[in-house]
């Protein structure tokens, strides 16, 4: 005969089971994303080993991007459909890679092209356009504004709800997930082997936190800022440099956690800060490119553009010439060291009836390249019509090539490297990426 249940078995054990079930329910209610990580990991990691092998093979072909193919006619090389609003009639066709909006940002890391919008991240093979991996955020969650952060072999994405997702860049394997109930106002920036998190504070204020990815915890928090960020901050050595909506440019020392310097512009700043040597450059609403000493914030010269710039200053490696686009859709090139404007070109063109066509000029529509041009060796790409891409000699301002995409350009150049660019276009209900390379002969 079995002995009767003890007091421990009758009361304590059922209570412990009830507490565990209640705790699990509360965790799920607070953050259902955590409960779905196992299924998410299994989906993302299903083909991780195969992706890693293909990534290494693609890495060996990276030099193909840097070696122009001679006599490319036409320059169009590859099309990748990003979004399709119609259903496919092929029952064996898999769903195409999708982005939910036409406005997205991207960058190149090795042979991979990362593209993302508010809710989806895609990794594409930069040569073939093959989908390497894809990640979609849970419902009602969006990515924070800005570029994804790449630290070592990981790519990190921040969400507006305060979450961080870390993936293996080559395979899309989800490595870790971190969440705190503090919204992020932009994507994190990389500082040394740490991440800088931009987190909202009470009312309109915000703070910067230094986050250790290896330990997945916040190591330090910086002073609170009451004026809102106006553009992407710049990490320069141990300084975090950023502009605010009250017309100030500030530098915070990331080691002492104190403000190193703060300077007030003659008007609000209209583009993010960039660095050339020991100078920080930023444009203002009065139509000037202002230079400041990186260490102390003292004014160090200026370039008069003549009109307000609406795109970031785009620097070209190894030369002091930079480019931007103004409010009248002019492409402007200027020499930062000589502090003078070099040339200006109107990007507004007309159709056969002389009516100006809509053009898409956004803060990423301009890319400086370093393939050898027939004049001085440097060139710049810009969208110069609703469906045309223009390539200029950077120093002389001469139009070298005009590429007719044949479809309306709907957004930013995703990548422009050497003589290759990925361009988003629309064809009917389709949003596509097209890979273009420089024509073999300059425009007549």
Secondary structure, DSSP 8 states (H G I E B T S, - for coil): ------HIIIIIHHHHHHHHHHHHHHHHHH-HHHHTHHHHHHHHTTTHHHHHHHHHHHHHTTHHHHS--TT-SSSEEEEEEEEESS--S-TT-------SSS--EEEEETTEEEEE-SSEEEEEETTT--EEEEEE--TT--B-SS--EEETTEEEEEBTTSEEEEEETTT--EEEEEE-SS-EEEEEEEETTEEEEEEE-STT-EEEEEEETTTTEEEEE---B-S-B-S--EEETTEEEEEBTTSEEEEEETTT-SEEEEEE-SS-B-S--EEETTEEEEEBTTSEEEEEETTT--EEEEEE-SS-B-S--EE-TTS-EEEEEBTT-EEEEEETTTTEEEEEEE---B-TTS-B------TTSEEEE-S--SSSS-EEEEE-SSSEEEEEETTT--EEEEEE-SSEEEEEEEEEETTEEEEEEEETTEEEEEEEE--SS---
